[in-house]
Each structure stands twice: as structure tokens, then as C-alpha cells.
Amino acid sequence: MLEIHCHTLSDEVKEIIAFVKSRNGQLTGTVDDTMYEIPVSDIYYIEAVENKLFIYTKSKVYETKQKLYELEEILKEKHFLKISKSMLLNLMKVSSIKPSLNSRFIAVLYSGEQVIISRKYVPELKKALKGDT
């Protein structure tokens, strides 16, 4: 258990809380200025769009203040893989993978959504699928 005492709940303190919770299998995200705890197992993918970072679950999209590289480091032990310069994919939410154009692949998620795996990240994907990571 971690206890944090502070006079005001600043953005820095919120980031520390989010980091600690993410180590315990949860991330913190916001929707309409309301903070939510998101179990890592519910996350399909995380994507950076226009200098903002979004966490996608089956039914909701949350915004987070954490950086993509921070979440990549935190989640690499939890079956997440970087599949483009702006996206982390939860491999446990992939129902199938199929080839696409230009040596890329498409991951079909259990939600029915499809995401593109950039060719630069295909070798890491193949290693992860073989269990070599």
C-alpha cells in the first residue's frame, strides 16, 4: 500500500498516482474531466493523436496524461506491443492477424476493430507471437 500526503492534488501528484496504479494493473484515464481507473486487461490499444494519448477499451475512450514511451515500458510485461510510432496494442485482444499492403499487417481485435501494424514493427510482432520476447 502506498500513502501520499500533500497539500494540493497537483498534476505532478496525479501523474505519480497514475504511474503507481499502472504498476498494479490499472491505468488512470479521464472522460469529460472525470477520472477513471481502467484495468489493463480491458485495454485494447493505446494511441497518440495530435499530442494527446488515448486509451481504447471495448466501449470507451479515455485520455491520459502519461507519455506513450512511459506506458510502453510499463506494459511490455503485460502483453502490449508497439505496432507503430503512435500505438501500443494489447496482444490479448487480437482475434486474428492478416497481411496487408507494403509488408504491413492488420490486427483484427475482438471488438471487430482493425488496426494497422507498421512494417517496421512486424519482426517484433512475429517474435512476440512465437513467445521469443
C-alpha positions as CSV (number, residue, x, y, z in Angstrom):
1,M,0.0,0.0,0.0
2,L,1.2,3.5,-0.8
3,E,0.0,6.5,1.0
4,I,0.6,10.0,-0.4
5,H,0.1,13.1,1.7
6,C,0.1,16.5,0.0
7,H,-1.5,19.9,0.4
8,T,-2.9,20.1,-3.1
9,L,-3.5,17.5,-5.7
10,S,-1.3,18.9,-8.4
11,D,-0.8,17.5,-11.9
12,E,2.6,16.1,-10.8
13,V,1.0,14.2,-7.9
14,K,-1.8,12.9,-10.3
15,E,1.0,11.6,-12.6
16,I,2.7,9.8,-9.7
17,I,-0.6,8.2,-8.6
18,A,-1.3,7.1,-12.2
19,F,2.1,5.6,-12.5
20,V,1.8,3.7,-9.3
21,K,-1.6,2.4,-10.2
22,S,-0.4,1.3,-13.6
23,R,2.2,-0.9,-12.0
24,N,-0.7,-2.7,-10.2
25,G,-2.6,-3.5,-13.4
26,Q,-4.6,-0.3,-13.8
27,L,-4.2,2.9,-15.7
28,T,-5.9,6.2,-14.9
29,G,-7.8,8.0,-17.7
30,T,-10.3,10.8,-18.0
31,V,-13.5,11.3,-19.8
32,D,-15.2,14.7,-19.6
33,D,-12.9,15.8,-16.7
34,T,-13.9,12.7,-14.6
35,M,-11.0,10.3,-13.7
36,Y,-11.5,6.5,-14.1
37,E,-9.4,3.5,-13.1
38,I,-9.0,1.3,-16.2
39,P,-7.9,-2.4,-15.7
40,V,-5.1,-3.1,-18.1
41,S,-6.9,-6.3,-19.1
42,D,-9.8,-4.1,-20.5
43,I,-7.5,-2.1,-22.8
44,Y,-7.5,-2.9,-26.5
45,Y,-4.9,-0.3,-27.6
46,I,-3.3,3.0,-26.7
47,E,-2.8,5.6,-29.4
48,A,-1.2,9.0,-29.6
49,V,-3.2,11.5,-31.7
50,E,-2.2,15.2,-32.1
51,N,-0.1,15.3,-28.9
52,K,-2.7,13.6,-26.8
53,L,-2.7,10.0,-25.6
54,F,-5.9,7.9,-25.7
55,I,-6.7,4.5,-24.1
56,Y,-9.2,2.5,-26.0
57,T,-11.4,-0.2,-24.4
58,K,-14.3,-2.1,-25.9
59,S,-16.9,0.7,-25.1
60,K,-15.0,3.8,-24.1
61,V,-12.1,6.1,-25.0
62,Y,-10.1,7.7,-22.2
63,E,-7.5,10.4,-22.3
64,T,-4.3,10.0,-20.2
65,K,-1.5,12.5,-19.3
66,Q,1.1,9.7,-19.4
67,K,3.5,9.5,-22.4
68,L,3.5,6.7,-24.9
69,Y,7.1,5.7,-24.1
70,E,6.2,5.5,-20.4
71,L,3.3,3.2,-21.0
72,E,5.3,1.1,-23.4
73,E,7.8,0.4,-20.7
74,I,5.2,-0.2,-18.0
75,L,3.1,-2.5,-20.2
76,K,5.7,-4.6,-22.0
77,E,5.4,-7.3,-19.3
78,K,1.6,-7.3,-19.8
79,H,1.4,-8.5,-23.5
80,F,1.4,-5.0,-25.0
81,L,3.5,-4.3,-28.1
82,K,4.3,-1.2,-30.0
83,I,2.9,-1.6,-33.6
84,S,3.5,1.9,-34.9
85,K,5.2,5.0,-33.8
86,S,2.0,6.1,-32.2
87,M,0.3,2.9,-31.0
88,L,0.6,0.1,-28.4
89,L,-1.5,-3.0,-28.9
90,N,-2.8,-5.4,-26.3
91,L,-2.0,-8.8,-28.0
92,M,-4.6,-10.5,-25.7
93,K,-7.3,-8.5,-27.5
94,V,-6.3,-9.7,-31.0
95,S,-8.6,-12.3,-32.7
96,S,-6.6,-12.6,-35.9
97,I,-3.8,-11.0,-37.9
98,K,-3.7,-10.8,-41.7
99,P,-1.2,-9.5,-44.2
100,S,-1.8,-6.1,-45.8
101,L,-0.1,-4.0,-48.5
102,N,3.5,-2.9,-48.3
103,S,4.6,-5.6,-45.9
104,R,2.2,-4.3,-43.2
105,F,-0.3,-6.4,-41.3
106,I,-3.8,-5.8,-40.0
107,A,-4.7,-6.9,-36.5
108,V,-8.4,-7.7,-36.1
109,L,-9.5,-7.1,-32.5
110,Y,-12.2,-8.9,-30.6
111,S,-14.2,-5.7,-30.7
112,G,-14.3,-6.0,-34.5
113,E,-12.0,-3.0,-34.9
114,Q,-8.9,-3.3,-37.2
115,V,-5.5,-1.6,-36.6
116,I,-2.5,-1.5,-38.9
117,I,0.8,-2.9,-37.8
118,S,3.6,-0.9,-39.5
119,R,6.2,-3.0,-41.3
120,K,8.9,-1.7,-39.0
121,Y,7.2,-3.4,-36.1
122,V,6.4,-6.7,-37.8
123,P,9.6,-8.5,-36.7
124,E,8.8,-7.7,-33.1
125,L,5.3,-8.9,-33.6
126,K,6.5,-12.2,-35.0
127,K,8.9,-12.7,-32.1
128,A,6.1,-11.9,-29.6
129,L,3.7,-14.4,-31.3
130,K,6.4,-17.1,-31.1
131,G,7.0,-16.3,-27.5
132,D,10.5,-15.1,-28.0
133,T,10.1,-11.7,-26.2
